[in-house]
């Protein structure tokens, strides 16, 4: 797990050796990870809805 860059969020105190580049890299990584997760969740959503429709039609 990645360490947070802030030691004290209330007073905006950063960890020693924190850089803008590190923060930006984490931001980019987070965006890419979020897109991957959402894409996979959409596949699961479609599969569940398809099965639900199939089962409800079959039982009717």
Number of C-alpha atoms within 10 A of each C-alpha: 3 5 7 12 18 14 13 10 10 7 8 10 11 14 13 9 8 12 12 9 9 12 13 11 12 15 12 12 12 12 12 12 12 11 12 11 11 12 12 10 12 11 11 12 12 11 12 12 12 12 12 12 12 11 11 10 9 8 7 5
